[in-house]
């Protein structure tokens, strides 16, 4: 399965609590934090909620 590298590029200050919790559930706490997540429906749903705060790079899979 392919993975996605997700980087937080905009601040969470002043965002709705739901958006902050979504970023935190992905392991993103401050600007510049990066995480690798599996490319599945759950991850894509989270990205859809806060995509404008993120930079997403897709990695090749097997």
Biopython code that builds the backbone (N, CA, C, O; Angstrom):
import numpy as np
from Bio.PDB.StructureBuilder import StructureBuilder

atoms = [
    (1, "UNK", "N", (0.841, -1.181, 0.000)),
    (1, "UNK", "CA", (0.000, 0.000, 0.000)),
    (1, "UNK", "C", (0.883, 1.241, 0.000)),
    (1, "UNK", "O", (1.938, 1.255, 0.634)),
    (2, "UNK", "N", (0.463, 2.264, -0.697)),
    (2, "UNK", "CA", (1.217, 3.513, -0.792)),
    (2, "UNK", "C", (1.070, 4.332, 0.484)),
    (2, "UNK", "O", (0.108, 4.182, 1.238)),
    (3, "UNK", "N", (2.033, 5.186, 0.698)),
    (3, "UNK", "CA", (2.007, 6.087, 1.848)),
    (3, "UNK", "C", (2.001, 7.525, 1.369)),
    (3, "UNK", "O", (2.315, 7.811, 0.213)),
    (4, "UNK", "N", (1.639, 8.430, 2.271)),
    (4, "UNK", "CA", (1.653, 9.859, 1.982)),
    (4, "UNK", "C", (2.470, 10.558, 3.056)),
    (4, "UNK", "O", (2.338, 10.261, 4.243)),
    (5, "UNK", "N", (3.314, 11.487, 2.630)),
    (5, "UNK", "CA", (4.041, 12.332, 3.567)),
    (5, "UNK", "C", (3.233, 13.613, 3.714)),
    (5, "UNK", "O", (2.910, 14.270, 2.725)),
    (6, "UNK", "N", (2.910, 13.961, 4.947)),
    (6, "UNK", "CA", (2.060, 15.112, 5.222)),
    (6, "UNK", "C", (2.837, 16.075, 6.103)),
    (6, "UNK", "O", (3.390, 15.685, 7.131)),
    (7, "UNK", "N", (2.874, 17.351, 5.686)),
    (7, "UNK", "CA", (3.616, 18.376, 6.419)),
    (7, "UNK", "C", (2.670, 19.535, 6.742)),
    (7, "UNK", "O", (1.928, 20.000, 5.876)),
    (8, "UNK", "N", (2.705, 19.992, 7.989)),
    (8, "UNK", "CA", (1.899, 21.141, 8.398)),
    (8, "UNK", "C", (2.631, 22.413, 7.988)),
    (8, "UNK", "O", (3.742, 22.664, 8.454)),
    (9, "UNK", "N", (2.017, 23.221, 7.118)),
    (9, "UNK", "CA", (2.675, 24.415, 6.602)),
    (9, "UNK", "C", (2.046, 25.715, 7.088)),
    (9, "UNK", "O", (2.636, 26.781, 6.921)),
    (10, "UNK", "N", (0.870, 25.647, 7.681)),
    (10, "UNK", "CA", (0.227, 26.831, 8.242)),
    (10, "UNK", "C", (-0.096, 26.595, 9.702)),
    (10, "UNK", "O", (-0.306, 25.460, 10.129)),
    (11, "UNK", "N", (-0.134, 27.670, 10.460)),
    (11, "UNK", "CA", (-0.338, 27.598, 11.898)),
    (11, "UNK", "C", (-1.744, 27.123, 12.260)),
    (11, "UNK", "O", (-2.699, 27.301, 11.504)),
    (12, "UNK", "N", (-1.837, 26.519, 13.435)),
    (12, "UNK", "CA", (-3.128, 26.097, 13.964)),
    (12, "UNK", "C", (-3.757, 27.167, 14.853)),
    (12, "UNK", "O", (-4.882, 26.996, 15.325)),
    (13, "UNK", "N", (-3.041, 28.268, 15.085)),
    (13, "UNK", "CA", (-3.573, 29.354, 15.913)),
    (13, "UNK", "C", (-4.833, 29.935, 15.291)),
    (13, "UNK", "O", (-4.859, 30.238, 14.099)),
    (14, "UNK", "N", (-5.867, 30.088, 16.091)),
    (14, "UNK", "CA", (-7.109, 30.694, 15.629)),
    (14, "UNK", "C", (-8.010, 29.750, 14.844)),
    (14, "UNK", "O", (-9.055, 30.176, 14.351)),
    (15, "UNK", "N", (-7.636, 28.490, 14.717)),
    (15, "UNK", "CA", (-8.456, 27.519, 13.987)),
    (15, "UNK", "C", (-9.520, 26.947, 14.913)),
    (15, "UNK", "O", (-9.420, 27.055, 16.135)),
    (16, "UNK", "N", (-10.529, 26.345, 14.321)),
    (16, "UNK", "CA", (-11.567, 25.694, 15.100)),
    (16, "UNK", "C", (-10.983, 24.506, 15.855)),
    (16, "UNK", "O", (-10.012, 23.895, 15.409)),
    (17, "UNK", "N", (-11.575, 24.187, 16.990)),
    (17, "UNK", "CA", (-11.093, 23.084, 17.820)),
    (17, "UNK", "C", (-11.073, 21.764, 17.045)),
    (17, "UNK", "O", (-10.152, 20.963, 17.205)),
    (18, "UNK", "N", (-12.089, 21.539, 16.204)),
    (18, "UNK", "CA", (-12.149, 20.314, 15.398)),
    (18, "UNK", "C", (-10.942, 20.199, 14.476)),
    (18, "UNK", "O", (-10.387, 19.114, 14.302)),
    (19, "UNK", "N", (-10.534, 21.335, 13.880)),
    (19, "UNK", "CA", (-9.397, 21.327, 12.965)),
    (19, "UNK", "C", (-8.098, 21.052, 13.711)),
    (19, "UNK", "O", (-7.240, 20.323, 13.212)),
    (20, "UNK", "N", (-7.946, 21.622, 14.891)),
    (20, "UNK", "CA", (-6.753, 21.388, 15.702)),
    (20, "UNK", "C", (-6.681, 19.924, 16.108)),
    (20, "UNK", "O", (-5.615, 19.313, 16.040)),
    (21, "UNK", "N", (-7.800, 19.360, 16.526)),
    (21, "UNK", "CA", (-7.830, 17.958, 16.929)),
    (21, "UNK", "C", (-7.539, 17.023, 15.752)),
    (21, "UNK", "O", (-6.895, 15.989, 15.929)),
    (22, "UNK", "N", (-8.005, 17.375, 14.561)),
    (22, "UNK", "CA", (-7.721, 16.567, 13.381)),
    (22, "UNK", "C", (-6.225, 16.568, 13.086)),
    (22, "UNK", "O", (-5.647, 15.518, 12.806)),
    (23, "UNK", "N", (-5.594, 17.744, 13.147)),
    (23, "UNK", "CA", (-4.148, 17.832, 12.918)),
    (23, "UNK", "C", (-3.390, 17.046, 13.990)),
    (23, "UNK", "O", (-2.437, 16.330, 13.681)),
    (24, "UNK", "N", (-3.811, 17.179, 15.239)),
    (24, "UNK", "CA", (-3.147, 16.460, 16.332)),
    (24, "UNK", "C", (-3.284, 14.953, 16.177)),
    (24, "UNK", "O", (-2.358, 14.212, 16.507)),
    (25, "UNK", "N", (-4.424, 14.488, 15.679)),
    (25, "UNK", "CA", (-4.620, 13.046, 15.503)),
    (25, "UNK", "C", (-3.700, 12.479, 14.428)),
    (25, "UNK", "O", (-3.445, 11.275, 14.394)),
    (26, "UNK", "N", (-3.204, 13.346, 13.552)),
    (26, "UNK", "CA", (-2.265, 12.932, 12.517)),
    (26, "UNK", "C", (-0.819, 13.103, 12.975)),
    (26, "UNK", "O", (0.109, 12.788, 12.229)),
    (27, "UNK", "N", (-0.622, 13.598, 14.193)),
    (27, "UNK", "CA", (0.727, 13.780, 14.719)),
    (27, "UNK", "C", (1.334, 15.113, 14.371)),
    (27, "UNK", "O", (2.550, 15.279, 14.471)),
    (28, "UNK", "N", (0.518, 16.077, 13.962)),
    (28, "UNK", "CA", (1.000, 17.401, 13.564)),
    (28, "UNK", "C", (0.645, 18.406, 14.653)),
    (28, "UNK", "O", (-0.533, 18.653, 14.911)),
    (29, "UNK", "N", (1.645, 18.979, 15.282)),
    (29, "UNK", "CA", (1.405, 19.888, 16.399)),
    (29, "UNK", "C", (1.863, 21.315, 16.117)),
    (29, "UNK", "O", (1.240, 22.269, 16.584)),
    (30, "UNK", "N", (2.954, 21.468, 15.354)),
    (30, "UNK", "CA", (3.454, 22.813, 15.054)),
    (30, "UNK", "C", (3.934, 22.875, 13.612)),
    (30, "UNK", "O", (4.140, 21.842, 12.975)),
    (31, "UNK", "N", (4.112, 24.078, 13.102)),
    (31, "UNK", "CA", (4.522, 24.272, 11.718)),
    (31, "UNK", "C", (5.823, 23.521, 11.456)),
    (31, "UNK", "O", (6.761, 23.585, 12.250)),
    (32, "UNK", "N", (5.866, 22.815, 10.341)),
    (32, "UNK", "CA", (7.058, 22.062, 9.959)),
    (32, "UNK", "C", (7.027, 20.608, 10.364)),
    (32, "UNK", "O", (7.862, 19.828, 9.904)),
    (33, "UNK", "N", (6.086, 20.215, 11.214)),
    (33, "UNK", "CA", (5.967, 18.808, 11.605)),
    (33, "UNK", "C", (5.582, 17.972, 10.385)),
    (33, "UNK", "O", (4.739, 18.370, 9.581)),
    (34, "UNK", "N", (6.213, 16.816, 10.267)),
    (34, "UNK", "CA", (5.970, 15.919, 9.144)),
    (34, "UNK", "C", (5.626, 14.534, 9.670)),
    (34, "UNK", "O", (6.167, 14.079, 10.678)),
    (35, "UNK", "N", (4.712, 13.874, 8.965)),
    (35, "UNK", "CA", (4.326, 12.521, 9.327)),
    (35, "UNK", "C", (4.085, 11.709, 8.058)),
    (35, "UNK", "O", (3.772, 12.264, 7.004)),
    (36, "UNK", "N", (4.232, 10.407, 8.170)),
    (36, "UNK", "CA", (3.932, 9.500, 7.062)),
    (36, "UNK", "C", (2.690, 8.715, 7.448)),
    (36, "UNK", "O", (2.654, 8.057, 8.488)),
    (37, "UNK", "N", (1.677, 8.791, 6.604)),
    (37, "UNK", "CA", (0.399, 8.137, 6.866)),
    (37, "UNK", "C", (0.067, 7.202, 5.709)),
    (37, "UNK", "O", (0.489, 7.452, 4.580)),
    (38, "UNK", "N", (-0.679, 6.132, 5.966)),
    (38, "UNK", "CA", (-1.108, 5.251, 4.873)),
    (38, "UNK", "C", (-2.127, 5.958, 3.985)),
    (38, "UNK", "O", (-2.911, 6.783, 4.454)),
    (39, "UNK", "N", (-2.103, 5.629, 2.718)),
    (39, "UNK", "CA", (-3.052, 6.217, 1.767)),
    (39, "UNK", "C", (-4.333, 5.396, 1.804)),
    (39, "UNK", "O", (-4.473, 4.406, 1.086)),
    (40, "UNK", "N", (-5.276, 5.826, 2.659)),
    (40, "UNK", "CA", (-6.565, 5.131, 2.756)),
    (40, "UNK", "C", (-7.679, 6.163, 2.932)),
    (40, "UNK", "O", (-7.419, 7.365, 3.001)),
    (41, "UNK", "N", (-8.893, 5.693, 3.000)),
    (41, "UNK", "CA", (-10.049, 6.588, 3.064)),
    (41, "UNK", "C", (-10.050, 7.444, 4.332)),
    (41, "UNK", "O", (-10.438, 8.612, 4.288)),
    (42, "UNK", "N", (-9.625, 6.881, 5.443)),
    (42, "UNK", "CA", (-9.619, 7.629, 6.703)),
    (42, "UNK", "C", (-8.639, 8.797, 6.630)),
    (42, "UNK", "O", (-8.972, 9.910, 7.038)),
    (43, "UNK", "N", (-7.441, 8.555, 6.118)),
    (43, "UNK", "CA", (-6.449, 9.614, 6.009)),
    (43, "UNK", "C", (-6.904, 10.677, 5.020)),
    (43, "UNK", "O", (-6.743, 11.871, 5.271)),
    (44, "UNK", "N", (-7.465, 10.253, 3.907)),
    (44, "UNK", "CA", (-7.946, 11.218, 2.909)),
    (44, "UNK", "C", (-9.087, 12.077, 3.460)),
    (44, "UNK", "O", (-9.210, 13.247, 3.099)),
    (45, "UNK", "N", (-9.915, 11.508, 4.323)),
    (45, "UNK", "CA", (-10.984, 12.282, 4.957)),
    (45, "UNK", "C", (-10.431, 13.356, 5.863)),
    (45, "UNK", "O", (-10.949, 14.472, 5.898)),
    (46, "UNK", "N", (-9.375, 13.028, 6.604)),
    (46, "UNK", "CA", (-8.742, 14.011, 7.472)),
    (46, "UNK", "C", (-8.106, 15.125, 6.647)),
    (46, "UNK", "O", (-8.197, 16.300, 7.003)),
    (47, "UNK", "N", (-7.463, 14.750, 5.547)),
    (47, "UNK", "CA", (-6.835, 15.743, 4.680)),
    (47, "UNK", "C", (-7.883, 16.667, 4.074)),
    (47, "UNK", "O", (-7.637, 17.863, 3.915)),
    (48, "UNK", "N", (-9.043, 16.128, 3.738)),
    (48, "UNK", "CA", (-10.109, 16.940, 3.160)),
    (48, "UNK", "C", (-10.573, 18.023, 4.129)),
    (48, "UNK", "O", (-10.973, 19.106, 3.702)),
    (49, "UNK", "N", (-10.523, 17.741, 5.433)),
    (49, "UNK", "CA", (-10.977, 18.702, 6.434)),
    (49, "UNK", "C", (-10.006, 19.857, 6.622)),
    (49, "UNK", "O", (-10.427, 20.994, 6.838)),
    (50, "UNK", "N", (-8.700, 19.573, 6.542)),
    (50, "UNK", "CA", (-7.706, 20.617, 6.832)),
    (50, "UNK", "C", (-6.643, 20.705, 5.744)),
    (50, "UNK", "O", (-5.506, 21.087, 6.018)),
    (51, "UNK", "N", (-6.999, 20.363, 4.538)),
    (51, "UNK", "CA", (-6.041, 20.319, 3.433)),
    (51, "UNK", "C", (-5.338, 21.624, 3.154)),
    (51, "UNK", "O", (-4.195, 21.618, 2.697)),
    (52, "UNK", "N", (-5.988, 22.752, 3.417)),
    (52, "UNK", "CA", (-5.382, 24.046, 3.140)),
    (52, "UNK", "C", (-4.263, 24.384, 4.127)),
    (52, "UNK", "O", (-3.524, 25.345, 3.914)),
    (53, "UNK", "N", (-4.133, 23.613, 5.191)),
    (53, "UNK", "CA", (-3.060, 23.813, 6.167)),
    (53, "UNK", "C", (-1.865, 22.898, 5.894)),
    (53, "UNK", "O", (-0.825, 23.021, 6.541)),
    (54, "UNK", "N", (-2.016, 21.983, 4.938)),
    (54, "UNK", "CA", (-1.046, 20.905, 4.749)),
    (54, "UNK", "C", (-0.394, 20.946, 3.377)),
    (54, "UNK", "O", (-0.907, 21.547, 2.434)),
    (55, "UNK", "N", (0.766, 20.282, 3.299)),
    (55, "UNK", "CA", (1.391, 19.954, 2.020)),
    (55, "UNK", "C", (1.487, 18.439, 1.992)),
    (55, "UNK", "O", (2.121, 17.834, 2.856)),
    (56, "UNK", "N", (0.854, 17.826, 0.995)),
    (56, "UNK", "CA", (0.783, 16.373, 0.910)),
    (56, "UNK", "C", (1.601, 15.895, -0.288)),
    (56, "UNK", "O", (1.437, 16.383, -1.406)),
    (57, "UNK", "N", (2.491, 14.924, -0.029)),
    (57, "UNK", "CA", (3.293, 14.315, -1.081)),
    (57, "UNK", "C", (3.017, 12.815, -1.056)),
    (57, "UNK", "O", (3.134, 12.167, -0.016)),
    (58, "UNK", "N", (2.650, 12.274, -2.210)),
    (58, "UNK", "CA", (2.363, 10.845, -2.281)),
    (58, "UNK", "C", (3.636, 10.083, -2.616)),
    (58, "UNK", "O", (4.384, 10.463, -3.516)),
    (59, "UNK", "N", (3.870, 9.006, -1.882)),
    (59, "UNK", "CA", (5.012, 8.142, -2.110)),
    (59, "UNK", "C", (4.564, 6.903, -2.858)),
    (59, "UNK", "O", (3.417, 6.479, -2.724)),
    (60, "UNK", "N", (5.451, 6.321, -3.640)),
    (60, "UNK", "CA", (5.121, 5.109, -4.380)),
    (60, "UNK", "C", (4.929, 3.928, -3.462)),
    (60, "UNK", "O", (5.534, 3.858, -2.392)),
    (61, "UNK", "N", (4.099, 3.012, -3.870)),
    (61, "UNK", "CA", (3.826, 1.820, -3.075)),
    (61, "UNK", "C", (4.278, 0.571, -3.800)),
    (61, "UNK", "O", (4.867, 0.647, -4.878)),
    (62, "UNK", "N", (4.003, -0.575, -3.210)),
    (62, "UNK", "CA", (4.378, -1.855, -3.832)),
    (62, "UNK", "C", (3.324, -2.294, -4.805)),
    (62, "UNK", "O", (3.460, -3.347, -5.428)),
]
sb = StructureBuilder()
sb.init_structure("model")
sb.init_model(0)
sb.init_chain("A")
sb.init_seg("    ")
for serial, (resi, resn, name, xyz) in enumerate(atoms, 1):
    if name == "N":
        sb.init_residue(resn, " ", resi, " ")
    sb.init_atom(name, np.array(xyz, "f"), 0.0, 1.0, " ", f" {name:<3s}", serial, name[0])
structure = sb.get_structure()
